[in-house]
Amino acid sequence: MLTFTVVGSFWLEVIFKVGVLRRFKRALLSIIPTATVFLIWDYYAVHSGHWFFDKEQVVGIYGPSGIPLEEFLFFLVVPLAALMTIEAVRAVNNHWSFGDET
């Protein structure tokens, strides 16, 4: 799924020159706070027995918290894809902006 997300949206960076990757530090500053909250939630849920990551469905690389690599990548790749999509829409429709009532 992560590969599909990358293939399905990262081309927007090249075609529409949205500049999300060029401003990677800025993107990370907006992604990290939310990702941190959800990773803490994952940690709590796994260690409380609320859910688990199927060892047959992950590559087997785990962070120090026991959360699989794919989960960390999910919280990086999906928000980056969303930012690229938003910026591509703004590039195509230059009249579209946040909070614009027209």
C-alpha positions, 0 to 999 in steps of 0.5 A, spaced: 500 500 500 505 504 501 508 503 494 501 504 491 501 511 495 508 513 493 506 511 485 499 514 485 501 521 488 509 523 488 508 524 481 505 530 482 511 533 485 514 532 478 508 534 474 505 540 477 512 542 481 508 543 487 515 543 491 513 539 497 519 535 497 523 541 496 520 544 503 521 537 506 523 540 513 517 544 513 513 538 511 516 534 517 515 539 522 507 539 520 507 531 520 511 529 526 507 532 531 501 528 529 505 522 527 508 522 534 501 522 537 499 516 533 505 512 534 504 513 542 497 510 541 499 504 537 504 503 542 499 503 547 494 499 543 499 494 542 502 493 549 495 493 552 493 487 547 488 491 544 491 490 537 497 487 534 501 487 527 501 480 524 508 478 523 506 475 517 504 481 514 510 486 516 517 485 513 520 484 520 524 490 522 521 493 528 523 500 532 525 500 539 518 501 541 516 494 537 512 498 532 514 495 525 517 499 520 511 500 515 507 503 521 513 509 521 513 509 514 505 510 513 505 516 518 510 519 513 508 517 506 501 518 507 501 525 509 506 527 504 502 524 499 496 528 502 500 535 502 502 533 494 495 532 492 493 539 496 498 543 493 497 539 486 490 542 486 492 549 488 497 549 482 491 547 477 486 551 480 489 557 482 483 560 485 482 555 490 485 557 497 483 555 504 478 559 507 476 562 500 468 563 500 467 564 493 
